[in-house]
Amino acid sequence: MTEAATLKIGDLARRTGVSVPTIHFYLREGLLPAAPRKTSRNMAYYDESYVARIRLIRRLQDERRLPLRVIRSLLAETEGSGEEVLDLVEVQARVLPALELPAGGEELGRDELVARTGIDPRDLDDLEQMAVVTPRGAGRRARYDAGDVAIADAVGRLRALGITRELFPAGDLALYQRAMSALVGEEARLFARRMRAADVAFGGRMEAAIRSIGDLIVRLRQKLIQDLVDGLRAGAAQPAHPGKRGAAPARSAAAVSRARKRR
């Protein structure tokens, strides 16, 4: 790959019709891998794969209207040629609506969103910085859809319950965003590939099945949390061994769960 890296960034711009600043942006944002060959701090060389990848990014933007964060996730976790990626996107377009909750509702401006949900503007800034909330437009012209409103409302209710920014910073949602983004991406690819391979007709029954799997994932999370809580309680209740310093080690959550089932 290094030996084939003979294209300067200007060559990439001419071959793809994408400006040099935009290619730099793609590199910074992880849409393109780092240059395979660098001869100095400001001189790097690329191979033909970068031409194909930049063209694919532009097609996903222009033809599929995908935002860059979605494209980044798709390219990071999908192997195959550009045509295979585009084909997969086509199938996902039928699958993803069934994975999403219906949005609906009116869009709100920033001031109206803050007033209606009670969210701290600092929390809203944090959520926008992490792209958890993604308004259309910026500043006074920003408009928030129903999904953004629901997230802001949930954070506002947490604050009203006394869960302060120190106890639960909005930035902590980045952990959930990363984990759920990976889950949703893999979930969509899984259904897309299997539906394509089996030539399954997408209809009401398949949509209901996908929603049931979503409910199953929620139940699984609840069970894992319950197992963790049971393990912590069992460990706290375990007496210290006579003649020994410290408490006995707590049983694992899995062991506690098995014990409950035996009883």
C-alpha positions, 0 to 999 in steps of 0.5 A: 500500500505504501509503495502505491501511495503516490497521490498528493492531496491536490491530486485527490482534489482534482480526481474527485472534484472535492476541495482540499479543505474538504478532504482535510475535514474528511481526514480529521473526522475519520471519514478517511484513514490517515495517509499511508505515507508521509515524508514530512509534517506537511507532505503526505501521499495517498493511493487509489483507494482514497479516490474511490472512498472520497467518491463514495462519500460524495455519493452517500451525501449527494444521492442518499442524503446521509449526514457525515456522522452516519457515513462515518459509522457506515464506512467504519463498520462495513467492508466491501466495495462502494457498490456493495455499500450503496446496495446495503444502504438501499436495503437499510432504507427499508429496515431503519424506519421500523427500528425508529420510534415515530417522530411526528410533532412540531418543530420548536425553536431554541427558546421555546424548547428550553421553556417547554422542557426546562432543560438547562441551556448548558445541557442543551449546548453539551448535547448539541456538541456531542450531536446527541441533539441535532437541530436544523440550523443554528443560533436563533434559527435552530429548529428541534424536531420531536426526537430532540424535544424528547431528549431535552425533556428527559434531561430536564426531568432529571434536573427537576428530580435533583439530579444535578450536572455534577451528579449526571453531566449531560456529557455522560450521554456520549457513552450511551451514544457510542454504544447505541450507535454501534448497536443500531448500525450493527442491527440495521446491517444484520437485518439488511444482509439477512433480508437481502440474502433470503429475499424477504418481503418487507411488510407489517409482520416484519416491522412488528418483529423488528419492534419486538426485538427492540422491546427485547433489547430494553428487557435485556438491559433491565435484567442485566441491571437487576442482576448487577443490583442483586450482586451488589446487595448480596455482597453488602449483606455478606458477613466478614470471615471471623479472624480475617480482615475485610469482607468476603468477596461478593458473588457475581451477578450471574451466580446470584441470578442462578441462585434465585432460579434454584430457589 
